[in-house]
């Protein structure tokens, strides 16, 4: 899964630490999400979208490989 969290976070001039605090998660979690090493839960995805003022679809995108088994 690809995501635009880092781009949108920077556009809002938020640090990873500030976003983590808003989401009540660790900075490490934000790092893992931004680098694609962790796919957030539905609830966390919705929270990220809310704080970045974007839709979930604007932040997260399935890749073709996500549809293949």
N, CA and C atoms as an extended XYZ file, in Angstrom:
207
Properties=species:S:1:pos:R:3:atomname:S:1:resname:S:1:resid:I:1 pbc="F F F"
N         0.843       -1.171        0.000 N   UNK     1
C         0.000        0.000        0.000 CA  UNK     1
C         0.890        1.236        0.000 C   UNK     1
N         0.584        2.155       -0.894 N   UNK     2
C         1.308        3.424       -0.935 CA  UNK     2
C         0.546        4.445       -0.100 C   UNK     2
N         1.272        5.433        0.396 N   UNK     3
C         0.575        6.492        1.123 CA  UNK     3
C         1.277        7.829        0.934 C   UNK     3
N         0.512        8.876        1.153 N   UNK     4
C         0.993       10.249        1.024 CA  UNK     4
C         1.039       10.959        2.379 C   UNK     4
N         1.129       10.194        3.438 N   UNK     5
C         1.081       10.773        4.779 CA  UNK     5
C         2.220       11.761        4.994 C   UNK     5
N         3.429       11.390        4.615 N   UNK     6
C         4.577       12.268        4.832 CA  UNK     6
C         4.410       13.585        4.081 C   UNK     6
N         3.997       13.508        2.831 N   UNK     7
C         3.810       14.712        2.016 CA  UNK     7
C         2.769       15.628        2.636 C   UNK     7
N         1.643       15.056        3.037 N   UNK     8
C         0.555       15.856        3.608 CA  UNK     8
C         0.912       16.388        4.996 C   UNK     8
N         1.658       15.584        5.771 N   UNK     9
C         2.098       16.044        7.094 CA  UNK     9
C         3.003       17.264        6.944 C   UNK     9
N         3.937       17.180        5.996 N   UNK    10
C         4.854       18.294        5.769 CA  UNK    10
C         4.115       19.521        5.241 C   UNK    10
N         3.099       19.309        4.412 N   UNK    11
C         2.305       20.425        3.890 CA  UNK    11
C         1.601       21.168        5.020 C   UNK    11
N         1.268       20.442        6.087 N   UNK    12
C         0.632       21.048        7.263 CA  UNK    12
C         1.670       21.571        8.254 C   UNK    12
N         2.944       21.435        7.886 N   UNK    13
C         4.056       21.876        8.738 CA  UNK    13
C         4.032       21.209       10.121 C   UNK    13
N         3.713       19.920       10.111 N   UNK    14
C         3.716       19.128       11.339 CA  UNK    14
C         4.957       18.245       11.363 C   UNK    14
N         5.552       18.107       12.521 N   UNK    15
C         6.640       17.149       12.681 CA  UNK    15
C         6.031       15.769       12.898 C   UNK    15
N         6.856       14.748       12.757 N   UNK    16
C         6.378       13.392       13.049 CA  UNK    16
C         5.922       13.313       14.497 C   UNK    16
N         6.645       13.945       15.375 N   UNK    17
C         6.302       13.926       16.794 CA  UNK    17
C         4.968       14.616       17.061 C   UNK    17
N         4.737       15.744       16.398 N   UNK    18
C         3.478       16.471       16.596 CA  UNK    18
C         2.291       15.646       16.093 C   UNK    18
N         2.440       15.026       14.922 N   UNK    19
C         1.353       14.187       14.406 CA  UNK    19
C         1.121       12.996       15.327 C   UNK    19
N         2.199       12.397       15.799 N   UNK    20
C         2.079       11.260       16.712 CA  UNK    20
C         1.300       11.658       17.971 C   UNK    20
N         1.597       12.824       18.491 N   UNK    21
C         0.897       13.301       19.687 CA  UNK    21
C        -0.594       13.500       19.406 C   UNK    21
N        -0.917       14.102       18.272 N   UNK    22
C        -2.322       14.302       17.904 CA  UNK    22
C        -3.068       12.973       17.763 C   UNK    22
N        -2.354       11.955       17.283 N   UNK    23
C        -2.962       10.641       17.053 CA  UNK    23
C        -2.899        9.726       18.267 C   UNK    23
N        -2.194       10.150       19.299 N   UNK    24
C        -1.971        9.322       20.500 CA  UNK    24
C        -1.248        8.016       20.163 C   UNK    24
N        -0.221        8.146       19.320 N   UNK    25
C         0.635        7.007       18.984 CA  UNK    25
C         2.084        7.456       19.152 C   UNK    25
N         3.001        6.514       19.017 N   UNK    26
C         4.417        6.869       19.127 CA  UNK    26
C         4.923        7.473       17.817 C   UNK    26
N         6.012        8.211       17.923 N   UNK    27
C         6.646        8.771       16.729 CA  UNK    27
C         7.088        7.634       15.816 C   UNK    27
N         7.516        6.540       16.410 N   UNK    28
C         7.942        5.367       15.641 CA  UNK    28
C         6.803        4.851       14.765 C   UNK    28
N         5.574        4.882       15.278 N   UNK    29
C         4.414        4.448       14.499 CA  UNK    29
C         4.242        5.329       13.272 C   UNK    29
N         4.374        6.632       13.441 N   UNK    30
C         4.264        7.561       12.309 CA  UNK    30
C         5.366        7.262       11.284 C   UNK    30
N         6.574        7.024       11.759 N   UNK    31
C         7.682        6.692       10.862 CA  UNK    31
C         7.358        5.428       10.069 C   UNK    31
N         6.881        4.391       10.739 N   UNK    32
C         6.563        3.127       10.075 CA  UNK    32
C         5.441        3.298        9.048 C   UNK    32
N         4.456        4.106        9.366 N   UNK    33
C         3.365        4.356        8.414 CA  UNK    33
C         3.917        5.078        7.192 C   UNK    33
N         4.687        6.136        7.416 N   UNK    34
C         5.216        6.933        6.312 CA  UNK    34
C         6.134        6.131        5.397 C   UNK    34
N         6.859        5.190        5.947 N   UNK    35
C         7.791        4.390        5.140 CA  UNK    35
C         7.139        3.127        4.572 C   UNK    35
N         5.866        2.920        4.885 N   UNK    36
C         5.142        1.772        4.345 CA  UNK    36
C         5.423        0.462        5.041 C   UNK    36
N         6.069        0.519        6.195 N   UNK    37
C         6.357       -0.713        6.938 CA  UNK    37
C         5.213       -1.125        7.848 C   UNK    37
N         4.215       -0.251        7.989 N   UNK    38
C         3.059       -0.546        8.839 CA  UNK    38
C         1.820        0.012        8.165 C   UNK    38
N         0.804       -0.826        8.053 N   UNK    39
C        -0.483       -0.389        7.510 CA  UNK    39
C        -1.385       -0.110        8.709 C   UNK    39
N        -1.807        1.142        8.875 N   UNK    40
C        -2.609        1.490       10.044 CA  UNK    40
C        -4.001        0.869       10.004 C   UNK    40
N        -4.571        0.724       11.173 N   UNK    41
C        -5.947        0.226       11.281 CA  UNK    41
C        -6.903        1.227       10.651 C   UNK    41
N        -8.118        0.797       10.474 N   UNK    42
C        -9.143        1.694        9.918 CA  UNK    42
C        -9.323        2.914       10.801 C   UNK    42
N        -9.380        2.706       12.101 N   UNK    43
C        -9.569        3.823       13.031 CA  UNK    43
C        -8.402        4.800       12.941 C   UNK    43
N        -7.190        4.277       12.945 N   UNK    44
C        -6.022        5.149       12.865 CA  UNK    44
C        -5.965        5.862       11.512 C   UNK    44
N        -6.315        5.187       10.442 N   UNK    45
C        -6.360        5.821        9.118 CA  UNK    45
C        -7.352        6.973        9.100 C   UNK    45
N        -8.501        6.782        9.710 N   UNK    46
C        -9.508        7.843        9.774 CA  UNK    46
C        -9.015        9.019       10.616 C   UNK    46
N        -8.316        8.738       11.701 N   UNK    47
C        -7.760        9.812       12.530 CA  UNK    47
C        -6.712       10.613       11.762 C   UNK    47
N        -5.842        9.908       11.044 N   UNK    48
C        -4.814       10.585       10.258 CA  UNK    48
C        -5.479       11.497        9.233 C   UNK    48
N        -6.473       10.972        8.549 N   UNK    49
C        -7.194       11.754        7.539 CA  UNK    49
C        -7.835       12.989        8.154 C   UNK    49
N        -8.411       12.837        9.327 N   UNK    50
C        -9.061       13.963        9.992 CA  UNK    50
C        -8.048       15.058       10.327 C   UNK    50
N        -6.934       14.684       10.930 N   UNK    51
C        -5.948       15.677       11.343 CA  UNK    51
C        -5.226       16.322       10.162 C   UNK    51
N        -5.107       15.591        9.057 N   UNK    52
C        -4.449       16.150        7.874 CA  UNK    52
C        -5.460       16.786        6.917 C   UNK    52
N        -6.726       16.732        7.294 N   UNK    53
C        -7.816       17.325        6.506 CA  UNK    53
C        -7.839       16.801        5.078 C   UNK    53
N        -7.716       15.489        4.958 N   UNK    54
C        -7.761       14.790        3.671 CA  UNK    54
C        -8.665       13.576        3.814 C   UNK    54
N        -9.135       13.059        2.696 N   UNK    55
C        -9.897       11.812        2.754 CA  UNK    55
C        -8.908       10.648        2.865 C   UNK    55
N        -9.389        9.528        3.336 N   UNK    56
C        -8.540        8.341        3.437 CA  UNK    56
C        -8.002        7.977        2.054 C   UNK    56
N        -8.853        8.121        1.036 N   UNK    57
C        -8.445        7.790       -0.329 CA  UNK    57
C        -7.338        8.714       -0.845 C   UNK    57
N        -7.302        9.941       -0.357 N   UNK    58
C        -6.239       10.865       -0.758 CA  UNK    58
C        -4.905       10.501       -0.097 C   UNK    58
N        -4.973        9.832        1.048 N   UNK    59
C        -3.763        9.485        1.798 CA  UNK    59
C        -3.230        8.090        1.492 C   UNK    59
N        -4.131        7.152        1.246 N   UNK    60
C        -3.732        5.751        1.080 CA  UNK    60
C        -4.227        5.209       -0.250 C   UNK    60
N        -3.359        4.436       -0.908 N   UNK    61
C        -3.703        3.886       -2.210 CA  UNK    61
C        -3.223        2.440       -2.300 C   UNK    61
N        -4.116        1.555       -2.722 N   UNK    62
C        -3.718        0.161       -2.923 CA  UNK    62
C        -2.875        0.076       -4.185 C   UNK    62
N        -1.886       -0.793       -4.143 N   UNK    63
C        -1.060       -1.046       -5.316 CA  UNK    63
C        -1.573       -2.302       -5.987 C   UNK    63
N        -1.217       -2.496       -7.247 N   UNK    64
C        -1.681       -3.657       -7.993 CA  UNK    64
C        -1.331       -4.949       -7.246 C   UNK    64
N        -0.166       -4.997       -6.659 N   UNK    65
C         0.264       -6.208       -5.932 CA  UNK    65
C        -0.625       -6.514       -4.734 C   UNK    65
N        -1.352       -5.511       -4.219 N   UNK    66
C        -2.247       -5.738       -3.090 CA  UNK    66
C        -3.463       -6.564       -3.497 C   UNK    66
N        -3.734       -6.638       -4.803 N   UNK    67
C        -4.880       -7.394       -5.295 CA  UNK    67
C        -4.496       -8.806       -5.703 C   UNK    67
N        -3.221       -9.059       -5.841 N   UNK    68
C        -2.754      -10.378       -6.271 CA  UNK    68
C        -2.535      -11.265       -5.062 C   UNK    68
N        -2.806      -12.561       -5.225 N   UNK    69
C        -2.598      -13.472       -4.107 CA  UNK    69
C        -1.354      -14.291       -4.264 C   UNK    69
